Amino acid sequence: MSEEKKTKKKGKARKIILIILAVLLILLVLMWTVGSKIMYERMPGNADQYDLENVAVVENSPLEGKDILFLGSSVTYGLAANGVSFADYFGTVDGVDVTKEAVSGTTLTDEWSFGGLIAGGSGKSYVDRLVEEVDPEQHFDAVVVQVSTNDATYGRELGEISKSKKLDSFDTKTITGAMEYIIAYSQKTWNCPVIFYTGTYFDSPDYAKMVERTKELSDKWGTYVIDLFNDKELNDITEDQRKLYILDDNIHPTEAGYYLWWYPTLQENIYQILGETK
């Protein structure tokens, strides 16, 4: 056999091996996804009593009929809560017209993420999805943005606050630049309040820096920050409550965690913010 044929044969063998490995990886991910979903469904925090159809409705809510865009990743989606998050409770409890643009595993920073592709069917960033997936002609009374834990987990660069407010001046490959782009685009497109919310506390110095940067941006842009991360009273829960409310990663709430734990604080803050901007 000639050297050329041997080289071609080796090349084909490598391709076959790579295809087999890719298929095995996909199968493993699918098995993990299905297994996780079954596990989450059986968690006490996802019991029937916390389902949307079983929660109390606020009569004459100040948010009734408001159009709110919720932009985020797994926490906004409701990864550990059967696809239900606080955003959906706003729809049911307060009569909000909810647009939930949330894909698990994705980031603020304008970088494609493999985790987003596997977990949510799209690796597109917040920036890409805001521009490409949300109708600019749709009316919104507020845009609520998740300060994503994925950016901290993936080690994305924090970046610097720009001196400009022009859309084309932000480095969206950095966390700060992406947040500034989202703010500028939302204010220009919908002329409505932009509200960032954080997760409750988990041990991440990088995420803590992101939370502080979000507050610094509010001084420049007039945006709002609902800081659950540093809310000592909110984070002071018992171990039994923690088991009911959130996964062991201290990032992803269950339905009970969203409804009983996070929702009252988010609701109170958004009542105040939209009341201020009438």
N, C-alpha and C positions, 0 to 999 in steps of 0.2 A: 504493500500500500504506500502510495506517495505521501510526502510530507504535507502537501496541500490537502489531500483527502483526510489525513489524520487530524489536521487542524480544524477542518470543517466538522468532522465527527465530534471532536471535543467541544466545539462551539455549540452544536446541537444538544449534546449531553448537558452542558451547563444551562441552556435555555429550558430544557425539560425539568432539570432540578429546581431552577428558579420558579417555574410555573407550579410545580408540586408544592414547594415551600409557601408560595403565595396562597394557593388554595387551602393548605393546612392552616395558615394564619387566619384566613377569612372564616374558616369553619370554627376555629377556636374562639374567635371574637363573637361569632353568632351564638355559639354555645354559651359563652359567658354572658352575652346580652340577654338571652332567653332565661338563663338561670337566675340572673340578677333580677329580672322583671318578676319572675315567680316569687323570689325571696322578698322583694319589696312589697308585693301584693299581700303577703302574709304577715307583714309587720304590724304590731299593735297600733302604731301611729298612722296606719292606713286603714283602720277599721271603718265600717260602714257609717258610723256616726259622724265622721269627718268629711264624708262625700259632699259634693256641691249641693245635691238635692236635699240634704239633711241639715243644712246650716241656716241660722236665722237671718232674715232679710231686714235691712234697715229701711223703714218706711220714710219716704220723703228725704232720702239721702241728698246732701249737697252735691254729690258727684253723679246723681242720676242723670243719664243721658249724655254725660261727658265722654268725649272720644280721647282715649289715651293709648299711646304706643308704648309697649314694653319691649325694650331691646336688650338681649342678653344671651347667656349660654345655659348650662344645665340647671342652674339655680332658678333662673327665670322660667325655664321650661317645666321644671318639676321632676327631675330625673328619678328621685327616690320616692315620688309621690304619685305614681301612675300618670305622669304627664300633667298633673294639676299643681299649680303654684299659687302664690299670693295674688298674681295677676288675675287668675280665674276667679278667686274669691272676690276681687273687686267687681268683676262682672256680675256675679251672683248676689253678693251681699249688698253692694252699693249701686247696682244698675248701670255700671260703666260699660260703654261700648269698647271692648278690648280688642286691640290688635297686638298679638303676641308674636314678635319676631325673635324667636329663641331657638338656638341650635346648640346642643351639648358639645363640649370640647373645643368650642371656638374662642377667639380672642378679640380684645379691643384692637390690638395692633394689627395692621393690615398685612398679615402673613397667613398663607394657607396652612391649615393644621390637619395632620393625618388623624389625630384624635377626633376632630370634628367630623371628618368624613366617616369614620367607623361608628362613632356614637350617635351622630345625628343626621347622617346622609349628606352633609355638606361641610367642607373644610373652610368655607368662606368666613372672613372676619366680620366683626360688627360693621366696620366701615363699608365693606363691599355690600353686605346685605341691606344696610340702611339705604344705600344709593340705588341698588339694583332690584331689591325685592319690595320696597315700600313705595306705594303710589304717592308721588309728590303733590298730586292734586287732592288727595284725601285731607280732610280737616282733622287736626288734632288740637286738643286743649292742653296737652302736656306730653312730653317725651320722657319716659322713665328708663334710665340706663343702669344696668348692673355693672358694678366695678368688678370685673371678672377675676376670679381666683386663678384661671388658667394662665393668664399672663405672668403671674408670680410663679406658678408651678413650672412653666416652660422657660423661665428665666429671661423673659423679654426685657429689653432695655427701657428704663424709666424715661430717659430723655429730659429735655429742658423746655420750660415755658417760652413760647415765642413772643417776640415783641409786637408781632403783627396780628391782625384779625382776618386776614385774607385766606380764603380756602386753599389756595395753592402754595401757601407758605409753611404748611405744617408737615413735619416728618412723621407720616402715619405708620412708619415701621417701628416707632417708639410708642410707649404707652401714653405719654403726655401729648404727643402730636396727634395720636388717634383720638383721644378724648377731645382735644381742641377742634379737630375736624368735625367730630360728631356734634359738638355744641354749635359751631359756626354754621354747619349745614342745616341743622334743625331750626335754629333761630331764623336763618334766611328763608328756609322753605315754608315753615309753619308759623313763625313768629309767636311761639308759645314758650312757656317755662320748660327748662331742661332740668330734670331731677336725677341725680345720681344716688344710688343706694348701695350700701356695702353689705356683706354677709356678717353674721355674728362672729365673735372672736374665735380664731384658731391660730395656732402657733406658726406664724409666718412673718418674719421681719420684712420681707419684700412686699408682702401685701399691706403691711402697716405703712410702708412708704407710699404705696399707691393711694391709700386712704388720705394721707396727709396732702399729697399732691392734688387730689380731687378738691380738697378744701381750699388750697391755694388758687386753683383755677376759678373757684367761685368768686374770689375777690376781683379777678380780671373780667369775668363774663357775666356776673350776676346770676349764676346758676345756683341750684340748691343741692345740699348733700344730706341724706338721711343716714347717719353714721350708727349702724347697729354694732359695728366692730368694737367701738370704744364705749358703748353704753353699758356701764358696770351693772346697773340695776337689771337690765334685760338679760345680761349674761350670767347673772347670779341665780342659777337654777340648780335643783337637786339632781343627783345622779339618776334617780328614777325618771324625772322629767326629761333629762338628756336622752335617755334610752328611748323614750316615747317620741321625742321631737326631732331627732337628727341622727344621721348615720355616724358611725365611729370616726369618720374623717372630719367631723365637726364642720362640714361644709354644706352637705345636702340635707335639707329638712324633709320630713315626712308631711303628710297632709295635716296631721295634728300640729306639727311644728310651724307650718305656715299659718294655720288658722288660729291656733291658741297662743302662739308665742310671738311670731313676727307681725302678723296682720294688725293687731291693735295699734302698734307703734307706727307702722307704715300708713295706716288709715288716718290716724291723728295728724301726722305730718302733712299728708297730701290734702286733707281737709283744710289745714291752715294755709298751705301754699296756694292752692287754687282759690281760696277765699281772698287771699291777698291780691291776686292778679285779676279779679273780676273787673 
